[in-house]
Amino acid sequence: MSRLRQWWLYLLSKRSEVAALDYKDAYMAKVIMDIHRLRGDKAQALVPLRELQPIHRIDRESAQQATRARAQALAARREELLALGRLDLAALSEIIPSVSQIKVVRDGARWLAFEGNGRLYAMREAFGEGCGLLVEVEEYRFPKPQKIQRRLRRIRRLNELE
């Protein structure tokens, strides 16, 4: 499938969520734009699932349905993936495909996911929150990360995650 078609289908799938947007979503969109604009570089990283933290809840029905379907797909291959000890990009693309990778910013000992929260919740449902399964993510790095980290923590507080 072409990248343009993938993006178009992705945008169409999100149209039901537009009416439910609020100030938290607007702030989150601004922070994500800043992450892309201010990053120094990005790299692939293998991070234990237990250290990956979402920045928002999955509270809209369409997103909850997609998360349940993804959790079922992962659960069907749970033992195989646990035996491998990792959920790399190839496995993620095959089992729970998406338009983009799971994207994170490191904040101390944890990694805050600003893209891929639904997939993260599905993994937690399939494997458990404390699972050490390594997940391949795209880490965004900054020369001075404190401002971005502070903003991501604020999004988590607005979503009652800390």
C-alpha positions as CSV (number, residue, x, y, z in Angstrom):
1,M,0.0,0.0,0.0
2,S,1.4,3.4,-0.9
3,R,2.4,5.8,1.9
4,L,0.0,8.4,0.8
5,R,-2.9,5.9,0.8
6,Q,-1.8,4.8,4.3
7,W,-1.9,8.3,5.6
8,W,-5.2,9.0,4.0
9,L,-6.7,5.9,5.6
10,Y,-5.2,6.9,9.0
11,L,-6.7,10.4,8.8
12,L,-10.1,9.0,7.8
13,S,-10.0,6.7,10.9
14,K,-9.4,9.7,13.1
15,R,-12.3,11.8,11.8
16,S,-14.7,10.6,14.6
17,E,-12.3,11.9,17.2
18,V,-12.2,15.5,15.9
19,A,-15.5,16.5,17.5
20,A,-14.3,15.3,20.9
21,L,-11.1,17.4,20.9
22,D,-10.5,19.6,24.0
23,Y,-7.8,21.9,25.4
24,K,-5.7,18.9,26.4
25,D,-5.6,17.7,22.8
26,A,-4.7,21.1,21.5
27,Y,-1.8,21.4,24.0
28,M,-0.7,17.9,23.2
29,A,-0.7,18.7,19.5
30,K,1.4,21.8,20.1
31,V,3.9,19.8,22.2
32,I,4.2,17.1,19.6
33,M,4.9,19.8,16.9
34,D,7.6,21.2,19.2
35,I,9.1,17.7,19.6
36,H,9.5,17.4,15.8
37,R,10.7,20.9,15.4
38,L,13.3,21.0,18.3
39,R,14.7,17.4,18.2
40,G,18.4,17.1,17.8
41,D,18.2,13.6,16.3
42,K,16.3,10.3,16.6
43,A,17.4,6.7,16.8
44,Q,16.0,3.2,17.2
45,A,16.0,1.9,20.8
46,L,14.9,-1.3,22.5
47,V,13.0,-0.4,25.7
48,P,11.4,-2.7,28.3
49,L,7.6,-2.5,28.0
50,R,7.4,-1.7,31.8
51,E,9.5,1.5,31.2
52,L,7.2,2.8,28.4
53,Q,4.6,5.2,29.6
54,P,1.7,6.7,27.7
55,I,1.1,10.5,27.8
56,H,-2.7,10.2,27.5
57,R,-5.5,7.8,28.1
58,I,-7.4,5.8,25.5
59,D,-10.9,7.1,26.3
60,R,-12.7,7.4,22.9
61,E,-14.7,4.5,21.7
62,S,-13.0,4.2,18.3
63,A,-9.6,4.2,19.9
64,Q,-10.7,1.7,22.5
65,Q,-12.0,-0.7,19.8
66,A,-8.7,-0.5,17.9
67,T,-6.8,-1.1,21.1
68,R,-8.9,-4.2,22.0
69,A,-8.3,-5.6,18.4
70,R,-4.6,-5.0,18.7
71,A,-4.4,-6.6,22.2
72,Q,-6.2,-9.7,20.8
73,A,-3.7,-9.9,17.9
74,L,-0.8,-9.7,20.3
75,A,-2.3,-12.1,22.8
76,A,-2.6,-14.7,19.9
77,R,1.2,-14.6,19.6
78,R,2.0,-13.9,23.3
79,E,4.1,-17.0,24.0
80,E,6.1,-16.7,20.8
81,L,6.9,-13.1,21.5
82,L,7.8,-13.7,25.1
83,A,10.1,-16.5,24.0
84,L,11.8,-14.1,21.6
85,G,12.1,-11.5,24.3
86,R,11.4,-8.6,22.0
87,L,8.8,-7.0,19.9
88,D,10.8,-5.4,17.1
89,L,9.7,-3.1,14.3
90,A,9.1,-6.1,11.9
91,A,6.9,-7.9,14.4
92,L,5.0,-4.7,15.3
93,S,4.4,-3.9,11.6
94,E,3.1,-7.5,11.0
95,I,0.9,-7.9,14.1
96,I,-0.3,-4.4,14.8
97,P,0.5,-2.3,11.8
98,S,0.4,1.5,12.0
99,V,1.4,4.5,9.9
100,S,4.2,5.4,12.2
101,Q,6.5,3.8,14.8
102,I,6.0,4.2,18.5
103,K,7.8,7.5,19.2
104,V,9.3,8.3,22.6
105,V,11.2,10.9,24.6
106,R,13.4,9.6,27.5
107,D,12.5,11.1,30.9
108,G,15.0,9.6,33.4
109,A,14.3,5.9,33.8
110,R,11.1,6.0,31.8
111,W,10.3,6.6,28.2
112,L,7.2,8.8,27.4
113,A,5.3,7.7,24.3
114,F,4.0,10.7,22.3
115,E,3.0,8.5,19.4
116,G,1.7,5.0,19.6
117,N,-0.2,5.2,22.9
118,G,-3.0,2.8,21.7
119,R,-0.4,0.2,20.7
120,L,1.3,0.7,24.1
121,Y,-2.0,0.1,25.9
122,A,-2.6,-3.0,23.8
123,M,0.8,-4.4,24.7
124,R,0.2,-3.8,28.4
125,E,-3.2,-5.6,28.1
126,A,-1.6,-8.6,26.3
127,F,1.6,-8.9,28.3
128,G,1.0,-7.0,31.6
129,E,2.3,-3.6,32.7
130,G,5.4,-5.0,34.5
131,C,6.6,-7.1,31.5
132,G,10.2,-6.8,30.5
133,L,9.6,-7.6,26.9
134,L,11.8,-5.3,24.8
135,V,9.9,-3.1,22.4
136,E,11.6,-1.3,19.4
137,V,10.8,2.4,19.5
138,E,12.0,5.6,17.8
139,E,13.6,7.8,20.4
140,Y,13.7,11.5,19.9
141,R,16.7,13.2,21.4
142,F,17.3,16.8,22.3
143,P,20.4,18.8,23.2
144,K,18.5,20.2,26.2
145,P,15.5,17.9,26.9
146,Q,14.2,19.4,30.1
147,K,11.6,21.7,28.5
148,I,10.1,18.9,26.4
149,Q,10.2,16.5,29.3
150,R,8.4,19.0,31.5
151,R,5.7,19.6,28.8
152,L,5.1,15.8,28.4
153,R,4.8,15.4,32.2
154,R,2.2,18.3,32.1
155,I,0.2,16.4,29.4
156,R,0.3,13.3,31.7
157,R,-1.0,15.4,34.6
158,L,-3.7,16.9,32.5
159,N,-4.7,13.3,31.6
160,E,-4.5,12.2,35.3
161,L,-1.6,9.8,34.6
162,E,0.6,11.4,37.3
